[in-house]
Amino acid sequence: MTNFAVIGTSKITDAFIEAARQDPRFNLVAVYSRHQTTAQAFANKHNIEHCFTDLALLADSSLIDAVYIASPNNFHAQQSITMLNGGKHVLCEKPVAINCAELAQMVAAAKANKVAFMEAMLVTFLPNYQQIKKQLKALGNIRKYSASFCQFSSRYPAYLRGENPNTFNLNFGNGALMDIGIYPLYLAIDLFGFPAEIIGQSYKLPTGVDGYGDLLLNYNVPETDNNQASLQVHISYSKLSNGSNVCEIQGENGYLMWQHSSLFNEVSLHLNNGSSQTLTVAQTDNRMTYELSHFIDLIESGNHESSVNSWQLSKQVLTVIEQARKQQGIIYPADK
């Protein structure tokens, strides 16, 4: 049994708790919020015994072994480091940090205190994503990966009314790429490694964050003539519009297709010889269960770094995001 605390009281924490409680090893004992009324209301909602409003006291508490952090992006590094230095295992929501400098400090704290630390990117653990990885060789030489995550934000109308929701607030390290573009990007880096060329463009809102954009990643392979890119990745993302969000990996022998970069529904393989195969397998309704169970496995095995969502993978994803943001002129306070 691993005793957990949660930091953050939004809908994503609600979903995490629902998913985590499907694993009998998960025991939720505490919640942290800056405000006692918020913490108590959340504790009552989820039947949590202890409330904390002081992060240092939570880090020092003997009540908990691990913490799930789902606060705004700009708090991830400071809160994670505090908890890691308190000897607590940390599962931190994506994006794990604002930039690579923050991530380096977080990893150093995990190493120094010999505790588990992992970015909570759920898609890499989904059974249907594993189906895609198993079938990559069937495509032959892979030439294109095209993925989109375009989802109209429920907070955009508030933004248009002149309000300042966190979703579009530069101070919180938000924006379309950090929030949803990271999903298809994470998979591109996991599947194909770090690209040779990064080209990013976006529509920047007056607040300084991106509302939508595109990433083009070019990959070179040693056998390619004239060192030209042999694989091209195109990622489209938006918080100002909805899309069909169909994704494909195209090879010389055929293509793999799936629905949605964070859901992985309706996975199928289509070969040039005309044959098609449905690869979809059953997944839990709440997809966060898989990452939570993997994280508890890490703790119980005494490992500090995940072999799936490794620190190197998180670093490479953040590096691409940083380079894309630099091209677009998106600068967060944590970058200065």
N, C-alpha and C positions, 0 to 999 in steps of 0.2 A: 504494500500500500504506500503510495506517495502522496503526501499532504501538500496541496496546492493553494496558492493565493492567486487572485486575478487582479490586475491593474487595468482599469478602464471599465466603464459601465455602459458601453454602447451596445447596439444590436449585435455587433460581431462577437462581443463577449457573451451575450445571451446564446448565440449559436454555438460558440465554443463549449460552453458548459453543457449544453444539450448533447453535443457530440462526445465530449470527454466522459460523461457519465455512462456511456455505453461500454467503457472499459472499467472493469471492477477494481482495477488497481488505482484508479483516480479517486482522490478524496479531497473535496473542496472545503477548506476550513476558514478562509479569510478573503476579504475584499479590501482594496485600497482605493480611496478617492480623496481628492483634496478637501472635500466638504463632507462633514459628518452626516448631514441629512441625505445626501446622495448615496453615500456608502450604506447607510442604514436601510434606505428604501430598496437598494439592490440586494442587500443581505436578506431582507424580508421576502423579496421576490423569489430568491433561489435557496432559501433556507440555509444561509451561511452563518456560522456562529460568531465569527470575529470580524470587526471593522477596524480599519487603520486609516488615519489621516496624516500620519508622519511616516515618510518613506524609510528613514533611518531605523525607526522602531520596527518596521516590517522586516527590513533586512537583517536585523539582529534577533528577530523572534525565533524561538525554538519550536514554535507551533508548525512551521512550514518547512518543506524540503525544496520546493520548486515554485516558480511563478510564471504565469502566462501574462505577457504584456501586450495590451491592445489600446494603448493611449495614442494621442496624435503623434505623427511621425517625428516631430521635433523633440519629443520627450524620450524616444526609444533609447538613445545612447546613454543619457544620464541615468535613467531609471535602471537600465540593464546593468550598467557598471556598478551602481550602488548595490544592487541585489547580488551580483556576482561576487563583489568584494565581501558581502555578508555570507558567502558560502552557499548561496542558493543557485540551483539549476535554473536556467532561463530559456524559455521558449518565447521569442519575440516576433510579433507580427511583421509582415512585409510592408513596405521596405524596411529591412532590419535597421538601417541607419540612413542619414541624409547623404553621406558621402563616405569615401573609403577611409578617410582620416578617422572618422568616428568609429567605423567598423574595426579598424586596427586596435583602437583602445579597448573595445569590447572583447575582442579575441584575446588580447593580452591579459585582461582581467580574468577571463575564463581559464586560461593556462595557469596563471599565477595561483588561482584558488582551487584548481583541479575540480572544476564543475562542468556540467554539460551546458552547452550554449548552441542554439539552433534557430535559424530563421524559419518562421512559420509560413512557408510557401506550400500550400496543400496539394497542388496539382501533380507534383513529382511522385506522390505516393498513390495516386488514383489507379485502380486496376485497369481502367481503359487506356490510360497513358502507358502503362506497362505493356499493354497489347500492341500499341504503336511501336514501341521500342523493339519488341520482339520481331516485328515484321519489316523493319527498315531494310534488311538485306534483300528482301524480295523485290525492292525497287531498283536494284542495280546502282549505277552511279546517280547520286542524288543531285539535282540541279536547282530546285527551287523549294523554298518554304514560305508559304503565304498564310498569315494568320491575322485575325482582327478581333478586337474587343471594343465594340462601340455600344455604349449603354448610356442613355439619357439620364442625367443625375436628377434625383428627386429634389436636390437642393438648388438646382439651377433657377427655377422660378423665384426663389427667395433672393438669389443673387441679382436677378433682373429687377426685383423690387427695390434694390438699393441696400439690401441687408448684406452682411459679411459672413456667410456660413464658412465653417472650417474647411469645407471641401475645396473652396476657391481662395483660400487665405494663404498668402506666401509665408507668413510667419510660422505656420504649422507644417511647412514642407510638403504641401499637397500639390495636386495637379493631375492631369490625365495620365501622364507617363508613369509617375510614381504610384498612382492608385490602381490603374487597370492595365496600362500598357506593359507593366512589369510581368504580367502573367505569360503572354506569348513570348516575351523576351527571355524570361527565365528558361523556358523550354528550348529556345533556340541555342542558348549557351550550354545547356545541359546536353543537348543532342550533338552539337557541332563544334563546341569550344568557342574560344575567343576569336572574333573576326579580324580580318586584315584591314578592313576599312569600315568606318562608321559614318553614316550620313543621316542627320536628323533635321526635321523641319516641323514647325508647329504653328498653331494660331495662339498667340499669347493674349490673354485677357488683360484689361487695365490693372488688375490686382498684381500682375506679374507672373501668374501661373499659366500653364498651357491648358486650353480647353479641349483641343484635339491635335493630332499630329501623326507623323509617319516616321518610321525608322527603316533605313536600307542598310543591310549588313552584307558585305562581300567577303567571301572566303577564298583563299588560295590553297591549292594542293600541290605537292612537289612535282607530280607528273604533268602538270598543266603547261602547255607551250606558252612562252613569253610571259610567264608569271601572271596570267590573266585570272580573274576571279572565276572559279569553276562552280561555285554554289552561291546563290543569291537569296537573301532572306528579306522579306518585306513584311513589316508589322504596322498595322493601322490601328489607331486607338482614338476614342472620343468619349467625352462626358457631356457633349452637347447634342448628340444624336444617337439614335438606335440603328443597329445593323443586323444582318442575318447571322453574322459571326461564324460563318463556315470557314474552316481551316484546311489546308492541304500541304502535304509533302509530296513533291513530284520527282520521280526518278526516270531513268531511261527505259525502265521496264513497266512503269505504271505509276499509280499514285495512291496515297493514303488520305482519307478524308474523315473529318470529325466535326461535330457541332459544338462550338463555344470553347474558348481558350481556358475557362476555369471549370467547366462542367464535364467536358469530354463525353458527350452523348453521341449515339449513332455513329460509332466508329466503323469504317469499312475500307477494304482493300480492293482496288480496281487495276487489273493488269492489261497490258496492251493486246494480249491474246483474246480479250473479250470476257475473261472470267472475272467474277466479282465475289467477294466474301464479306459477310457481316462479322465483325470482330467484337461487337459490343458484349460486355459481360456485366453481371449485376454489380452495382455499387450501393453503398449505404446512402440513405436519403441525405444525411448530414455528412458531407465529404470531409469534414475536419477530423473525423474519428481516426483516420489512418495516420495523420501526422502526429497526433497525440499519442497513439499507441507506440509509434516508432520512437518518440521522445522518451517515453517511460522505459522502453527497451534500452535506450542509451544509458539512462540513469542506473538501471538495474545491472547492466553489464559493466559499469564502471568506465564507459567510454565518454569522452568529452566532446567529440566532434562527430557529426553525422557523416556516414558514407554516401548519403543521398543528397541532402542539402548541406554540402560541405562549406567550410569557411571560404575556400577558394572559389567555389561557385558563386557565393554571395558577393565576394569581392569583384569577380569578373562582371557580374550583372550591374553592380553599382558603378564600375568603371565605364561601361557603355552608357549608362544613364548620365553620368557626370559629363562625358564627352558630348553627348547629345544636348544636354542642357547648356553647355558652354557655347555650342554652335547657335543655340536659340536665344541666348542671353537671359536664361532663367537662373537667377542667383538667389539662394536662400540665405537667411541670416547666419546659419551654421557654416556656410561656405567662407565667410569673411574672417 
